[in-house]
Amino acid sequence: MKILIIGPSWVGDMVMSQSLYTTLRELHPAAQIDVLAPAWCKPILQRMPEVNKAIEMPIGHGSFNLSGRWALGRELKRQKYTHAFILPNSAKSALIPLFAGVPSRTGWKGEMRYGLINDLRPDKRVFQYMVERYVALAYPKQTMLEQVTLEHCPIPKLTVDKNAQQLTLEKLSLDLERPVVGLCPGAEFGPAKRWPDKYYAKIAHQLIEKGQQVWLFGGAKDREVTDSIRQQLPPEFQQYCKNLAGKTSLIEAVDMLAACHTVVSNDSGLMHVSAAVGCNIVAVYGSSSPQYTPPLSNNVEIVHTDISCRPCFKRECPLQHLDCLNKLSPETVMQAINKFLS
């Protein structure tokens, strides 16, 4: 088998998709797996030993660009792929394997994909978890229900580059003299997933009192939040709280997260990365639910409120109160963290 994967566009989804690649490799040990995905995730794919090659998707997320998809499909036709697995739900994501002449094209029923996908799975809702939906595509339609459960899905495992990790530690003037807890206070999806920065600051304060150091992770857009968290600490504590938001590439963040023994994170891509590099995870849920995309790890504590309006899966609170986050106390989260401190 020579397999072309049309990969997802979000960090967390890309990490979870590794479970499909692992399953395909288990079922077909000699298979070659190439993944077409946005440029940002090429380093992530290079940390997945199951992936032969990451192919950069030159067409932006959301852009139709029929002529560009035709040209890319014809270029990929020379590779003579035998199978394609289309992970996004859009019709346009299924065009490239069709134009590439891939004979077997597998995916879930999405927006008008009849004819584009010839191994069409009718209803992804037969599986509760996203990772199950990915892994089910590796099995025949007739048997996937019996063969796929969350417990039997392989856990994503990103390779950690120890040499690169050491170079990044030196570059950022970090040390491991104190045990490290990572905090990931951002969420690309929207404010209804972001636990308040004042609560994260209280957690950081307590961790430093307990002899830990804290590293704050995120992108450049999270810098305002991480700056606020650090500034809320007493001056003598700030030396033990390192603000890495916007200072690392995604792949450097992978190696730095791997240096943490525990990570506290909103429901975000970095939560899934942290799980895939073997950290203990305290996962904070607001408007979303662990019943769909939980961190895939055996060392997880999930915390959320049980108010009647959650989960609503909205980017912003439709009731304007964000009680699903504001009523989740730092004491509750600290109790979960304490299970991993020894």
N, C-alpha and C positions, 0 to 999 in steps of 0.2 A: 504493500500500500504506500502511496505517496499522497500525503494529506495536506490540504490547504485549509487553515482555520481563518475565518473572518472574525477577528477578535473584538471584544467590547472596548468602549472608549473611556471608562472610569477606572480609577486605580483599584478600588476594592473588587470590582467585577473582574478585572484582569487577573488579580491574585487568585480569586475563586476559580477562574477558568483553568488553572493549573490542574485541578482535580480531574477535569476531562482529559487533559493531555496524559496524565499519569495512567488513567484507565485505558486509554487507547494504546499506550505503550505496553501495558500489562496484557491486553488482549491480542496485540499484534507487535511482538517484540522487534520485528525488523522494519516496522513502519518509519517513514521519514515524516516529521511533523514540522511544517512551516506555518508561521502565524503572520497574517496581514493586520497591522494595527497602527495607531498614530505614533508619530516619532517619539513622543515623550516616554512611551512605555517600552521602547527597544531595550534600554538597560535592564528593566524588570524581567523581560523575556530572556535576556542573556543569563539571568540567575536561575532559570528553570532548565535543569539538565535534560528534560524530555524534549525540548524545542531544538530543532536542527537549525532553523534560521528565522530571524525576525525581519519581515519585509515592511518597509515604511509605507504607510498609506499617504499618498500625496494629496488627497482630496480632503478638505476640511470637514469636521463633524457638522452635519446638518446641510452640507452642500450636495445638490443632486448631481450636477455636472455629468450628464450622460456621455458626452464625447470623451471626457477624461476617464470614466469608468470603462468605456469600450476600449480605449487605447491600453489601459492597464490590463484588462482582461486578455487582450490579444498578446500582450507581452508575456503574461503568465502562461499562456497556452503552450509556449515552448517548453515549459517545465513538465508537461504531461502528467498533471495530477490525476489521480484515480478517484479521490474522494474529497469532498468539501463539507465542512461543518460551519454553518452560519449562526453565530451566537446572538447578534443584535436582532431586533424584531422588525426592522424596517424593510420595505420592499427594495429600496436602493442598495441595501447591504447584500442582497442576493443576486444582484446583477453581474458583479465581477466573476463569480464562479461560472455563471451561465456563459458569459462572453469568453471565458477561458476554456470552455468546452469540457468542463469536469463532468464525467458521466454520472457520478453518484453525488447528489447534493442534499444534505440533511439539515433540517432545522424545524423549529416550532412554527405553527401557523401564526402569521403576523398580519401586517397590513397588505392585503392583495398579493400574496406570494404564490398563488396557484400557477403552476407551470414553471416558475422560477426555481422552485424546490421540488425535486421529484421523490424525495423520501420525507414527506411532510408529516410531522407529528401534530395531531389535531388540537390538543388542549393541554397547555403546560400546567394548568391549575390542578391536574391530577397529582402533581408534586408540590408540596408546601414550600420547600426551600429552593432558593436559586441554584445552589450547588447541585442539588438533585436534578434539576432541569438540565444543567450542563452535562452531568455524567450520564444521564439517561440517553443522550444522543449517541453514545458509544455503543449502545446495545440495539438489537433489532426491535422495531416497533411492537412486535407481538409479545416480547418477553420482558420489556424494560420495567414494567410495573412490579414483576416478581424479583427482579435483580437489583433494583436500586432503592436503598434507604439511606437516610442521613448517616447512620452508624457505619455503613459500609462504603461511604464516599471517602476516597483518599484525602488526607489533610494536606493542604498546600505547604510546601517546604522550599523557601527561597534559599539559595546558596549564599553564604556570607563569605566575603573575601577578606581574610584576616590581614593581609598586607595592605589592602586599600583602607581597611578600618583603621589601622595604625597610622597611616599617612593622614587620614582625616582627623584623627584625634590630635595629631601634632599641628595640623593646619589651623584647627579651631582652638588650640591651647587648652585642651581638655585632658583630664586625668581620671583614673579609676581608683583613687585612694579611698573615696567613700563609695559605697554601693549606689547605683544609679536607678532612679525611678523616672521614667519619661512621662510627660504630660502632653497630650495632644488636644488643645482646647478649640481648634477650628473645626469647621465642617463646610465643605464646598456647597452642599445642598441648600443650606439656608439657616437662618437664626433659630428655627424651631428644632434644630438638632444640637444647638450649642449651649451647654451648661454654663451658668454665669461665671465670668472671670473672677469675681470676688470669692466664689466658692473654690475655684482652682487655687487661688492665692492662699486660702485657709488650709487646703490640703498640702500645698508646698511648705507652708510654715510648720505644720505638724511633722512632715517627713524630715525636714532639716533638723528639727528638735530631736528626732529619733536617730540622728546620725547618718541619714541618707543625703545624697545630693540630688538635685532635680534638673533635668534637661527639658526645655520647652521646644516642641517641634511644630512645624507648620510651614506654609509658604509665605511669600512676601506679603500677601493680603492678610495674613494672620498676625503680622508684626505689631499692629496696634494693640491687639488683645494680649499678646505675650509680653509686650512692654508693660502693659497695665498690671499684669499678674506679678511681674518681678518688682515693680515699683511699690506694690502694696506690702512687700516684705520689709522688716526692719533692716536698716543698712548693714548690720553685721551678718545678716542671713543672706544678703544678695550675692555674696561671693560663692555661695553653694547653689545658686540658681542660674543656670546658663541658658541664655536665650538664643536658640539656634534657628528660629523661624526666618526664612528667607536667606539663610547663610549656607544652606546645603543644597546640592542637587538631589533629585529624588533617590538616586542610587546611593549617594552618601548618607541620606537619611535612613536607608535600609540598613547599612552597616552600623550607624550610630544607634538605631533602635535595637539592634542585636546586642549592643553592649549594656542595655538596660535589663535588670532582672524582672521588672514589672513595668507595665505601661497602663496609664489611666487615659482613656480616650472616649470622645464622643463617637457616635456611629459614623465612621468616616473611612476613607481609603487607608489612612495610616493605621487604623485599628486592625484592618486585615493584614497589612504588611507586618505589624508587630506580632500577630499570631503566627504568621508564616515564617518568622525568624526565631520562634521558640520562646517568646516572652510570656510571662504570666500576664493576663489581661483582666483589667477591670473596665467593663464596657458600660458607658453611660448612655441610656436611651431616653429621648424626649418624644418627638412626634412619630418616630419610626418604631419598628418592632423587631426583636430578636427572633420572632417566629418566621422571618423571611430571609434575612441575611445576617445570621449570628457570626461572631468570630469563630473560625474553625480551628479549635485547639482543645486540648484536654485540660488546660489550666485556665479556666475562665470563671470570673464572677460577673454576673450581669445585674445591673441596678437600674431601677426605674420606679416611677410612682404608679399607683393604680387608680388614678382619677378617671372618671367615667368618659372623658372626651379623648383619651389617648388609647391606641395610636390613631392619629388622624392622617398621617403621612403628608402633611402640608409643609411647604417651605417656611411659611410664616404662620403664626398662631391666628386662626380665624376668629377667636374670641378675645384677642388682644391682651391675654394675661400670662401666657407662657407658664401656667401652673405646673405643667408636666415636668418642667425644668426647675422652676423657682421653688417648688415644694419638695424637691429632692435634696435633702440636707447634706452638708459636708460630713456630718457624723455618720450617716448611712454609708457614704462612699468610703470613708476612712475605715469603717468596720470591714468592708470587703477587701481593702488594701492590706489590712492587718493579717488577713489569712495567708498572705504571701511573704510577710516580713518575719524573719527568724534570725 
